[in-house]
Amino acid sequence: MTSYKGAAAALLCLAITAPAALAQDAAPTAGDCDVAQFTMGLRFQQQSAEVRALQLQAYNLATLRLDAAVEAAEDPAKLAVVTDLDETVIDNTPLLARDLANCHMYDAWDTWLPWERDGKPTLIPGAKEFLDHADSLGVAIRYISDRADEQKEHTLATLTELGLPQISAENVLLLGPPKVERRDIVSADHQIIMLIGDTLHDFDGRFRKTPLEDQKATVAEEAAKWGAEWIVLPNASYGTWSEAELTGWDAEPVIEEW
């Protein structure tokens, strides 16, 4: 995170040495604008080794659960895995980092459509290996995402370029009805054995547009499903939690040298 003392000193120097008009025209940096609040989460999501470990852990666990379900099934072709795309199978953090550097609030999503058309997302670690394994077992894969349906051809092209299996207009269900209704389409002719996502409405409609406390209660109620039939990927860059107030320790600060 940019030092606020350093930023203040730099701004003071600029005010003294530069003409007022030039100071007004100067572009702000990420540390000087409101989006700076996203920096730590985005840095964790894009750069940390811990996120990669968690992603691989999620897909390793998904593989174990998948193998067990296939072994127990009479007809694996009737089974389906449903997965989200963004921050679950593909990594879009370069878009978010670009917006952050330009002091743009990326959670307004007004830069997303050009990214869908022209961006180059990369694969989440472990995702392709897991999906290829599911494909090799004869399990159906359905991709349910809130990417724009009117830009479906671009999303299909991106997924195909990344080498993901079972990519077709029928197997990729984009924004339209709520995700729960799109999952119902899949369950009409398949048994969904696993849901994979990075945000909780990827798993159950009770998480959609509900207060955080209600979401937490539902998480607890469904404790047995996490890591079994529901596999959640980490996403520290955006979510329904992003404007939540933090709870602090109410004791007076005591500063001690280590």
C-alpha positions as CSV (number, residue, x, y, z in Angstrom):
1,M,0.0,0.0,0.0
2,T,1.3,3.4,-0.9
3,S,2.4,5.4,2.2
4,Y,0.0,8.3,2.9
5,K,2.8,10.3,4.4
6,G,4.9,9.9,1.3
7,A,1.9,10.7,-0.9
8,A,1.2,13.9,1.1
9,A,4.8,15.0,0.9
10,A,4.8,14.5,-2.9
11,L,1.7,16.5,-3.3
12,L,3.0,19.3,-1.2
13,C,6.2,19.5,-3.2
14,L,4.1,19.5,-6.4
15,A,1.9,22.3,-5.1
16,I,5.0,24.5,-4.4
17,T,7.0,23.9,-7.5
18,A,4.4,23.4,-10.3
19,P,1.9,25.8,-11.8
20,A,-1.7,25.4,-10.6
21,A,-2.9,24.4,-14.0
22,L,-0.4,21.7,-14.4
23,A,-1.3,20.3,-10.9
24,Q,-5.0,20.3,-11.8
25,D,-4.2,18.3,-15.0
26,A,-2.0,15.7,-13.3
27,A,-3.4,12.2,-13.4
28,P,-4.0,10.7,-9.9
29,T,-2.2,7.5,-9.0
30,A,-3.8,4.4,-7.5
31,G,-2.6,5.4,-4.0
32,D,-4.3,8.8,-4.2
33,C,-7.8,7.7,-5.1
34,D,-10.7,5.8,-3.7
35,V,-9.9,2.5,-5.4
36,A,-6.7,2.2,-3.3
37,Q,-8.9,0.3,-0.8
38,F,-8.8,-2.7,-3.2
39,T,-5.0,-2.8,-3.6
40,M,-4.2,-5.3,-0.8
41,G,-7.0,-7.8,-1.8
42,L,-6.1,-7.6,-5.5
43,R,-2.4,-8.0,-4.7
44,F,-3.2,-11.2,-2.7
45,Q,-5.4,-12.5,-5.5
46,Q,-3.0,-12.0,-8.3
47,Q,0.5,-12.2,-6.8
48,S,0.4,-14.4,-3.6
49,A,1.6,-18.0,-3.6
50,E,-1.1,-18.7,-1.0
51,V,-3.9,-18.1,-3.5
52,R,-2.2,-20.5,-5.9
53,A,-2.0,-23.1,-3.1
54,L,-5.6,-22.6,-2.2
55,Q,-6.7,-23.0,-5.9
56,L,-4.7,-26.2,-6.3
57,Q,-6.1,-27.4,-3.0
58,A,-9.6,-26.8,-4.2
59,Y,-9.1,-28.7,-7.4
60,N,-7.2,-31.5,-5.8
61,L,-10.2,-32.0,-3.4
62,A,-12.6,-31.7,-6.3
63,T,-10.8,-34.5,-8.1
64,L,-11.0,-36.8,-5.1
65,R,-14.8,-36.1,-4.8
66,L,-15.3,-36.6,-8.5
67,D,-13.5,-39.9,-8.6
68,A,-15.6,-41.2,-5.7
69,A,-18.8,-40.1,-7.4
70,V,-17.9,-41.7,-10.7
71,E,-16.9,-45.0,-9.0
72,A,-20.3,-45.1,-7.2
73,A,-22.3,-44.2,-10.3
74,E,-24.1,-46.7,-12.6
75,D,-23.7,-44.4,-15.6
76,P,-21.1,-41.7,-15.3
77,A,-22.5,-40.1,-18.5
78,K,-25.5,-39.0,-16.4
79,L,-23.3,-37.1,-14.0
80,A,-22.5,-33.4,-14.4
81,V,-20.1,-30.9,-12.9
82,V,-21.2,-27.3,-13.0
83,T,-18.6,-24.6,-12.7
84,D,-18.5,-20.8,-12.7
85,L,-15.9,-19.2,-15.0
86,D,-14.4,-15.9,-13.7
87,E,-12.0,-16.3,-10.8
88,T,-12.9,-20.0,-10.7
89,V,-11.6,-21.3,-14.1
90,I,-10.1,-18.1,-15.6
91,D,-8.2,-15.3,-14.0
92,N,-9.3,-11.7,-14.9
93,T,-7.0,-9.8,-12.5
94,P,-5.0,-8.0,-15.2
95,L,-8.2,-6.0,-16.0
96,L,-8.7,-5.2,-12.4
97,A,-5.1,-4.1,-12.0
98,R,-5.3,-1.9,-15.0
99,D,-8.4,-0.2,-13.7
100,L,-6.9,0.2,-10.3
101,A,-3.8,1.9,-11.8
102,N,-6.1,4.3,-13.6
103,C,-8.1,5.1,-10.4
104,H,-11.2,3.5,-11.9
105,M,-13.7,1.6,-9.7
106,Y,-13.6,-1.8,-11.3
107,D,-16.6,-3.1,-9.4
108,A,-18.8,-0.8,-11.5
109,W,-18.1,-3.4,-14.3
110,D,-18.2,-0.7,-17.0
111,T,-14.8,-1.9,-18.4
112,W,-15.9,-5.6,-18.4
113,L,-17.5,-5.8,-21.9
114,P,-14.3,-4.8,-23.8
115,W,-12.3,-7.3,-21.6
116,E,-14.7,-10.1,-22.6
117,R,-14.1,-9.2,-26.3
118,D,-10.4,-8.4,-26.3
119,G,-8.9,-9.4,-23.0
120,K,-6.6,-12.4,-22.5
121,P,-7.5,-14.1,-19.2
122,T,-5.3,-17.0,-18.0
123,L,-6.2,-20.3,-16.4
124,I,-6.7,-20.7,-12.6
125,P,-4.1,-23.2,-11.4
126,G,-5.6,-26.7,-11.4
127,A,-8.7,-25.8,-13.3
128,K,-7.9,-27.3,-16.7
129,E,-6.4,-30.4,-15.2
130,F,-9.5,-31.1,-13.2
131,L,-11.9,-30.4,-16.1
132,D,-9.8,-32.5,-18.5
133,H,-10.0,-35.3,-15.9
134,A,-13.8,-35.0,-15.7
135,D,-14.0,-35.1,-19.5
136,S,-11.9,-38.2,-19.6
137,L,-14.3,-39.9,-17.2
138,G,-17.3,-39.1,-19.4
139,V,-18.8,-36.7,-17.0
140,A,-20.7,-33.7,-18.5
141,I,-19.3,-30.3,-17.8
142,R,-21.5,-27.2,-17.8
143,Y,-20.1,-23.7,-17.5
144,I,-22.6,-21.3,-15.8
145,S,-21.4,-17.7,-15.8
146,D,-22.7,-14.1,-15.6
147,R,-20.7,-13.0,-18.6
148,A,-22.8,-11.2,-21.2
149,D,-24.9,-13.5,-23.3
150,E,-24.8,-11.0,-26.2
151,Q,-21.0,-11.5,-26.3
152,K,-21.2,-15.3,-26.1
153,E,-19.1,-15.8,-29.2
154,H,-16.2,-14.0,-27.6
155,T,-16.4,-16.0,-24.4
156,L,-16.6,-19.3,-26.4
157,A,-13.6,-18.3,-28.4
158,T,-11.6,-17.4,-25.2
159,L,-12.5,-20.7,-23.6
160,T,-11.6,-22.7,-26.7
161,E,-8.3,-20.8,-27.0
162,L,-7.5,-21.8,-23.4
163,G,-8.1,-25.5,-24.4
164,L,-11.0,-26.2,-22.0
165,P,-13.1,-29.3,-22.7
166,Q,-16.7,-29.5,-23.8
167,I,-17.0,-25.9,-24.9
168,S,-20.1,-25.3,-27.0
169,A,-23.0,-22.9,-27.1
170,E,-25.2,-25.4,-25.3
171,N,-22.7,-26.2,-22.5
172,V,-21.9,-22.5,-21.7
173,L,-24.9,-20.8,-20.0
174,L,-24.3,-17.1,-19.6
175,L,-26.2,-14.2,-18.0
176,G,-30.0,-14.4,-18.4
177,P,-32.1,-16.3,-15.8
178,P,-30.7,-16.5,-12.3
179,K,-28.0,-19.1,-11.9
180,V,-30.3,-21.3,-9.9
181,E,-32.6,-21.5,-13.0
182,R,-29.7,-22.3,-15.2
183,R,-28.6,-25.1,-12.9
184,D,-32.2,-26.4,-13.1
185,I,-31.7,-26.7,-16.9
186,V,-28.6,-28.9,-16.3
187,S,-30.4,-31.1,-13.7
188,A,-33.2,-31.8,-16.0
189,D,-31.1,-34.4,-17.8
190,H,-28.1,-34.9,-15.5
191,Q,-27.3,-35.5,-11.8
192,I,-25.3,-32.5,-10.7
193,I,-22.6,-34.0,-8.4
194,M,-20.5,-30.9,-7.9
195,L,-20.7,-27.1,-8.0
196,I,-17.6,-25.0,-8.3
197,G,-17.4,-21.3,-7.8
198,D,-15.8,-18.3,-6.1
199,T,-19.0,-16.5,-4.9
200,L,-21.7,-18.1,-2.9
201,H,-24.6,-17.7,-5.4
202,D,-22.7,-20.1,-7.6
203,F,-23.9,-22.7,-5.1
204,D,-27.4,-21.8,-3.9
205,G,-30.0,-19.2,-4.6
206,R,-30.3,-18.3,-0.9
207,F,-27.0,-16.5,-1.2
208,R,-28.2,-14.2,-4.0
209,K,-28.8,-10.5,-3.0
210,T,-29.1,-11.4,0.7
211,P,-27.5,-9.7,3.7
212,L,-24.1,-10.9,4.8
213,E,-25.3,-12.2,8.1
214,D,-27.9,-14.3,6.3
215,Q,-25.2,-15.6,4.0
216,K,-23.1,-16.6,6.9
217,A,-26.0,-18.4,8.5
218,T,-26.6,-20.4,5.3
219,V,-22.9,-21.3,5.1
220,A,-23.2,-22.8,8.6
221,E,-26.4,-24.6,7.8
222,E,-24.8,-26.2,4.8
223,A,-21.5,-27.1,6.5
224,A,-21.5,-30.7,5.2
225,K,-21.5,-29.6,1.6
226,W,-18.4,-27.5,1.6
227,G,-15.5,-29.6,0.2
228,A,-17.9,-32.4,-0.6
229,E,-20.3,-31.3,-3.4
230,W,-19.6,-27.6,-3.2
231,I,-16.0,-26.5,-3.9
232,V,-15.3,-22.8,-3.4
233,L,-12.3,-20.9,-4.8
234,P,-10.7,-17.9,-3.1
235,N,-11.5,-14.4,-4.5
236,A,-10.2,-11.4,-2.5
237,S,-10.6,-8.9,-5.3
238,Y,-14.4,-8.4,-5.3
239,G,-17.6,-9.8,-3.8
240,T,-20.7,-8.9,-1.8
241,W,-18.5,-8.4,1.3
242,S,-16.4,-5.6,-0.2
243,E,-18.3,-2.7,1.6
244,A,-18.8,-4.5,4.9
245,E,-17.7,-2.6,8.0
246,L,-14.7,-4.2,9.9
247,T,-15.0,-5.2,13.5
248,G,-12.1,-4.0,15.6
249,W,-10.8,-4.8,19.1
250,D,-12.2,-2.1,21.4
251,A,-9.1,-1.9,23.6
252,E,-6.9,1.2,23.5
253,P,-3.8,0.7,21.3
254,V,-0.7,-0.1,23.1
255,I,2.5,0.2,21.1
256,E,5.4,-2.2,22.2
257,E,8.6,-2.8,20.3
258,W,9.3,-6.5,19.5
